[in-house]
Amino acid sequence: MGFMSIPRMMVSSEAGWRDLERQHPTVLSLFVWMVLPLSILPPALLYYAGTHYGDALIVGWSTKPWPLISPMFFLCELAAFVGMGWFIRSVVDSSAAPIDTHDAYVVAAIAPVPMWLSSLALLVPNLAFVAAVALTGLAASCALMYHGVYALCHMSDEVRAASVTHTVMAAGMLCWAAFLAPILMF
């Protein structure tokens, strides 16, 4: 599975997901080669945007302590990966669909990729553009979550997969809000 498979994985429960199942990458390899490098993007780009043109995005952002906020954000993202894998497993198990811990963490590693990549919008000092790209990334992450849960649980019920996706994405949104709270508070 390569990054070029991800767009197909957003619109299909077959394309890319079956290859991923056959390859069966370890959670550690997914963490080292996907989660870790991509989760560096948002805090690094927040730091860059905040220190270079923060006030162009939101008044007062240039004076925030970005050297403190960025590493905290990074650590929160890593903790979220661990928590979301566990949460996905719990939600799927409560919906009477089988998923093993490995597959739950595969979904937890793949689903946030569009959100991580949407942070590249912070290179453009325009709040409307950044917000539009972030919302697009969120929609793409929802699609990956849905198709990942549907594919890796081998569900035949789309409503159950949608229900799991809604629950997990709601928890994910709460996590992102919690990550952004320190930025707004400092």
C-alpha positions as CSV (number, residue, x, y, z in Angstrom):
1,M,0.0,0.0,0.0
2,G,1.3,3.4,-1.0
3,F,0.1,6.9,-0.5
4,M,-1.3,6.8,-4.0
5,S,-3.8,4.1,-2.8
6,I,-5.3,6.5,-0.3
7,P,-7.6,8.4,-2.7
8,R,-9.1,5.1,-3.9
9,M,-9.5,4.0,-0.3
10,M,-11.7,7.1,0.4
11,V,-14.3,6.0,-2.1
12,S,-14.1,2.2,-1.9
13,S,-14.1,-0.5,0.7
14,E,-12.2,-2.8,-1.6
15,A,-9.5,-0.8,-3.4
16,G,-6.4,-0.5,-1.3
17,W,-8.0,-2.0,1.8
18,R,-7.7,-5.6,0.5
19,D,-4.1,-5.0,-0.4
20,L,-3.5,-3.6,3.0
21,E,-5.1,-6.8,4.5
22,R,-2.9,-9.0,2.4
23,Q,0.3,-7.1,3.3
24,H,-0.7,-7.0,7.0
25,P,1.9,-4.3,8.0
26,T,2.7,-4.3,11.7
27,V,1.4,-1.5,13.8
28,L,4.9,-0.5,14.6
29,S,5.8,-0.2,11.0
30,L,2.7,1.9,10.3
31,F,3.6,4.1,13.3
32,V,7.2,4.5,12.3
33,W,6.6,5.0,8.5
34,M,3.3,6.8,8.5
35,V,2.0,8.1,11.8
36,L,5.2,9.6,13.1
37,P,6.3,11.5,10.0
38,L,2.9,12.7,9.1
39,S,2.0,13.8,12.6
40,I,5.0,16.0,12.6
41,L,3.4,18.1,9.8
42,P,0.7,19.9,11.8
43,P,2.8,21.1,14.7
44,A,5.7,22.1,12.5
45,L,3.4,24.0,10.2
46,L,1.6,25.6,13.1
47,Y,5.0,26.7,14.4
48,Y,6.0,28.1,11.0
49,A,2.7,29.9,10.4
50,G,2.5,31.2,14.0
51,T,6.1,32.6,13.9
52,H,6.1,33.9,10.4
53,Y,2.6,35.4,9.7
54,G,0.4,34.4,12.7
55,D,-1.4,37.7,12.9
56,A,-2.3,37.4,9.2
57,L,-4.3,34.3,10.1
58,I,-5.7,35.3,13.5
59,V,-4.9,38.5,15.3
60,G,-2.6,37.8,18.3
61,W,-1.1,34.5,17.0
62,S,2.3,35.9,16.4
63,T,2.8,36.4,20.2
64,K,1.8,32.9,21.2
65,P,4.5,30.6,22.6
66,W,4.9,28.4,19.5
67,P,8.0,26.6,20.8
68,L,5.9,25.3,23.7
69,I,2.6,24.7,21.8
70,S,4.0,22.8,18.9
71,P,5.7,20.0,20.8
72,M,2.6,19.7,23.0
73,F,0.4,19.4,20.0
74,F,2.8,16.7,18.6
75,L,2.6,14.6,21.8
76,C,-1.2,14.9,21.8
77,E,-1.3,13.6,18.3
78,L,0.7,10.5,19.2
79,A,-1.4,9.9,22.3
80,A,-4.5,10.3,20.0
81,F,-3.3,7.5,17.7
82,V,-2.9,5.1,20.7
83,G,-6.3,6.1,22.1
84,M,-8.1,6.0,18.8
85,G,-6.9,2.5,18.0
86,W,-8.3,1.4,21.3
87,F,-11.5,3.4,20.8
88,I,-12.2,2.1,17.3
89,R,-11.8,-1.5,18.7
90,S,-14.2,-0.7,21.5
91,V,-16.8,0.9,19.4
92,V,-16.7,-1.9,16.7
93,D,-16.8,-4.6,19.4
94,S,-20.0,-3.0,20.9
95,S,-21.6,-3.0,17.5
96,A,-21.3,-6.8,17.3
97,A,-18.8,-6.7,14.4
98,P,-15.4,-8.4,14.6
99,I,-12.2,-6.4,14.4
100,D,-8.9,-7.3,15.9
101,T,-6.6,-4.8,17.6
102,H,-4.2,-4.7,14.6
103,D,-7.0,-3.8,12.2
104,A,-8.3,-1.1,14.6
105,Y,-4.8,0.5,14.6
106,V,-4.5,0.2,10.8
107,V,-7.7,2.3,10.5
108,A,-6.4,4.7,13.2
109,A,-3.2,5.1,11.2
110,I,-4.8,5.6,7.8
111,A,-7.9,7.7,8.6
112,P,-6.1,10.9,9.8
113,V,-3.8,11.1,6.8
114,P,-5.9,13.7,5.0
115,M,-6.1,15.8,8.2
116,W,-2.3,15.6,8.6
117,L,-1.8,16.6,4.9
118,S,-4.4,19.4,5.2
119,S,-2.0,21.2,7.6
120,L,0.0,22.0,4.5
121,A,-2.6,24.7,3.9
122,L,-0.9,26.6,6.8
123,L,1.8,27.6,4.2
124,V,-0.8,30.0,2.8
125,P,-1.5,33.0,5.1
126,N,-5.2,33.0,4.4
127,L,-7.6,31.8,7.2
128,A,-10.5,31.0,4.8
129,F,-8.2,28.8,2.6
130,V,-6.8,27.0,5.7
131,A,-10.3,26.4,7.0
132,A,-11.6,25.1,3.7
133,V,-8.7,22.7,3.3
134,A,-9.1,21.5,6.9
135,L,-12.8,20.8,6.3
136,T,-11.9,18.9,3.1
137,G,-9.4,16.9,5.1
138,L,-11.9,16.2,7.7
139,A,-14.4,14.9,5.1
140,A,-11.7,12.7,3.5
141,S,-10.8,11.3,7.0
142,C,-14.4,10.5,7.6
143,A,-14.6,8.6,4.3
144,L,-11.4,6.7,5.1
145,M,-12.8,5.8,8.5
146,Y,-16.0,4.5,7.0
147,H,-14.5,2.5,4.3
148,G,-11.7,1.2,6.6
149,V,-14.2,0.0,9.2
150,Y,-16.5,-1.5,6.6
151,A,-13.6,-3.3,4.8
152,L,-11.6,-4.5,7.8
153,C,-14.6,-5.7,9.8
154,H,-16.0,-7.3,6.6
155,M,-19.3,-5.7,7.4
156,S,-22.4,-6.3,5.2
157,D,-24.4,-3.6,7.0
158,E,-23.6,0.0,5.8
159,V,-25.7,1.5,8.6
160,R,-23.6,-0.2,11.2
161,A,-20.3,1.0,9.6
162,A,-21.7,4.5,9.4
163,S,-22.7,4.4,13.0
164,V,-19.2,3.3,14.1
165,T,-17.8,6.0,11.9
166,H,-20.0,8.7,13.4
167,T,-19.1,7.7,16.9
168,V,-15.3,7.5,16.3
169,M,-15.2,10.7,14.3
170,A,-17.2,12.5,17.0
171,A,-14.5,11.4,19.5
172,G,-11.8,12.4,17.0
173,M,-13.4,15.9,16.7
174,L,-13.4,16.2,20.5
175,C,-9.7,15.2,20.5
176,W,-8.9,17.9,17.8
177,A,-10.8,20.5,19.8
178,A,-8.8,19.5,22.9
179,F,-5.6,19.8,20.9
180,L,-6.5,23.3,19.6
181,A,-7.7,24.6,23.0
182,P,-4.1,25.2,24.3
183,I,-3.4,27.2,21.1
184,L,-6.4,29.4,21.7
185,M,-5.7,29.7,25.5
186,F,-2.1,30.8,25.4
